[in-house]
Amino acid sequence: DGSAVRELRRKLNLSQHKFAALIEVDVGTVQNWEQGRRSPSGPARALLRALWNDPKRVLKAIHAVD
């Protein structure tokens, strides 16, 4: 739910804009998730779950691709 997305973003110490850029979605998408208007699905949901479970390795993998 939205509070989980917000909690993850805060756990990573990122603003909405930086978090959106990190996972390559529009900042409006992050805002919609956090405000409960929409829910992440498919690949976004999987990425968020991976970030929650092992943020260091996922962030390392994301940055290795750049």
N, C-alpha and C positions, 0 to 999 in steps of 0.2 A: 504494500500500500504506500501511499504518499509519505507517511512518516518514516518508513524504512528507507526510501530513497533519500530523504532529507538527512536521516541519521548516517547513512553511508557517505554522503557528500561531506558532512561535518566531520566524520571519522577520518576522511582523507584530507581535511582542512582545505577545502576548495570552495570558491564562490560558485554560484550557479553558472556564471559565464565560463569559468575555467573547467568546471565539471562537464558542461555541455561540449566544450571543445575537446576535452580528453576522450569522451566516448563518441564524438563526432555526430552529435545531434543538435538541433536548434535549441537555444536557451528557452524558448517558449515550450518546448517539449518537456524539459526538466521542470519548469514551473507548473505545467499541467499535471505532471506526475506528483509533484510535491503537494499540490492543492487538491489532489484527488479527482480531478476532472477526467484524467485518463490514467491508464495503467501500462507499464512497460510490458511488451510481449515479444515472443520469438527471440531473435538474437540479442536484443537489448536486455531482455530479462536474464538470459544466460550470462551476458557480460556483467551485469550488476551482481548476480549471484557469485560469479567468480571473483569479482572485486571484493565482495564482502568476506568471502572465505579465505582469500590469499592475496591481499592487496599488493604486497611487495613484488611478488612474482608476476602478477598480471600487469602492474604498472611497468615493470621491467620489460615484459614482452611487448607491451604497447609502444614503449619508447624505442625498442629495437627495430620496429617496423618503420618508424619515421625516417 
